[in-house]
Amino acid sequence: KVLDYINGLDVDWYEKIVLFKSMYNADDTYNKEIVDYIIGRDDLSYDEKVGAFKYLGFDVDEEGYVTWD
């Protein structure tokens, strides 16, 4: 039901996978795509990007490298 709801939203694919990740952060299927999408967002500051990564369950080291288990 959750996937059907997300897929029915009128947002782009990247926003859908970020929303899915926010609900199921253990799922690593689209991690690389999510990282690339957030890094590429010019409307977010560095701190906002770090906050988004941490919220989604990613690790961000002192140099700004994003990783996940």
N, C-alpha and C positions, 0 to 999 in steps of 0.2 A: 504494500500500500504506500509506503514511504517513497519508493522509487517511482511509482505511478504519479504521485503528487508532484515530486520534483521534476519529472520529465514533462508534466503538464504545465509547468510555469512558463511564462513568457519572458524568459531571460536567456542569455547566451549559454552555450555549453560549458564554458569555464565557470560561470557563476553557479551552474548546476552541480559541477563536481566539487566546488568549494563548499556548497551547502551540504552535499552528501558527506564530505569529509568532516564537517563540523558536527554531524550527527553520529558518524561512524568513524572516529579517528583511527581505529585499529586497521581499517582497510587501507592498504598501501597501493592499490591499483593505479591511481592517477597522481601519485605524489610528485613525480618529476614535472608533469604538466601544471600542477597547482603551483609549485615553486616557480617555474618559469613565468606563469601568469602573474603572480603577485610581484615578482621582481620587475616585470615589465610595466607595472602600473605606475605611470608618471604622476597620477593624482594622489598618491600616498607618499608620506614622508618615510624616511628610513625607520624611525621609531614605530610608525603605524604598521609597516611591513613586518618588523620584528614581532610586534604584538599579535598580528594576524597569524604568523607562523607558530608562535607559542600557543595561541588559542586552538589552533588546529592540531597540536600535538607534535610539532616539529621541534628540533633542537637548533639553536642559533648560538654559535660560539662567539668569542670576543672579537674575532676578525670578520664576523658577519656570514660565515659559512653555514648553510642550512643542511641539516642531516636528519635522518630518522632511523629507527631501529629496524 
